[in-house]
Amino acid sequence: MVERDDWGSNPSVKAMRGMFSRMEAAQNKLIKRLRLSPFDRRLRYGREEARILFERTISSNRARTEGLDDKESSALYILCLSWALDRGGIRVPAGVSPDNNRLRELIKEGLK
């Protein structure tokens, strides 16, 4: 008997997939703006550090991040990625990352 996979039709799963898709698109845009190859080895470190910081920021600021929409979540991830790339030796010029002081403050809390 073949079981039907309804996982993809679950609204929560669709929402998460949409959010991750927007985060990936924003990441690709940042990489292009920095004129990096998507295969640059330094990106692996940056992505891993960004993921850790993103998760830490979300969990340490649960009440303040609960209402983030997909656009803000993507911007938060890109700010985390920009921080991680800069820390790893890839300079991210001002104006390339989203200009959102509220999200920057959340990241500062996540770094504590």
Secondary structure, DSSP 8 states (H G I E B T S, - for coil): ------GGG-HHHHHHHHHHHHHHHHHHHHHHHTT--TT-THHHHHHHHHHHHHHHHHHHTHHHHTT--HHHHHHHHHHHHHHHHHHTT----TTTS---HHHHHHHHHHT-
